[in-house]
Amino acid sequence: MVDPDAPAWTAATPRAPTSRRRSPFSRLSFGHAVMITAGLLAFLLNVLILREEGEAFDVPVAARAIPAGSRLESTDVSYRYVDADGPFVDRALSRERLASFFGQVVVRGVEAGAPLMADDLRPVAAPDGQRAMSIPIAPDRAVGAALHVGDRIDVMLVQGTRSRFIASGIEVLAVTASSRGLSGSGFGLTVAVSPVQALLIASALDSGSVHVLRSTGLPAYRGYPAIRETRLPAVGPGS
């Protein structure tokens, strides 16, 4: 009971319960803080990339030193942004073009971090470790020039009344058909040969008349490289 004679300021006045408003930051855990920080960093990184867009160029560079004579592999390459106004950007390979250069031969050593240029690379000379060799020949001795890349040919040497095969089943790598052909007639061939075949063809070109036969789809001459001679019949007067 409250004493009626007690002063008013001493009377116990009931107070309604009050709730304290919590700060939203007090509910953040350490994990939330990490996620927010990572998001902010990603946002800033995107802003920097967008700001630099058009001012830099993504070029392939040597991930490590690449010696001359080695085949280019994907593990030899990394990428970096360089100044789009740099002196070599117009000659540097793009990421898209580079895919077609894997497997080619590095013709000069490339230092680690140096950009890869198209003229640093060359296709292999010929498949299966063979060599590429040119054969200057007139069209009338080469199937009327009806030869194409990928064809297989046999090479025959004629010396007077003797003839013999000196190479068989070799692959045509290129066909030259222009006013400045290998033979002076506007026609010539580049073929894939072994070292022995190269020696035999070079000797034949200097010692007699060379003829080419198209043998695409046929088995190679089985007597090669044991060359067999065929004696031609003598041609009489008036024949």
Buried (B, 14 or more C-beta within 10 A) or exposed (E): EEEEEEEEEEEEEEEEEEEEEEEEEEEEEEEEEEEEEEEEEEEEEEEEEEEEEEEBBEBBBBBEEBEEEEEBEEEBBEEEEBEBEEEEBEEBBEEEEBEEBEEBBBEEBBEEEBBBBBEBBEEEBBEEEBEBBBBBBBBEBBBEBEBEEEBBBBBBBBEEEEBBBBBBBBBBBEBBEEEEBBBEBBBBBBBBBBEEBBEBBEEBBEEBBBBBBBBEEEEBBEEBEEBEEEEEEEEEEEE
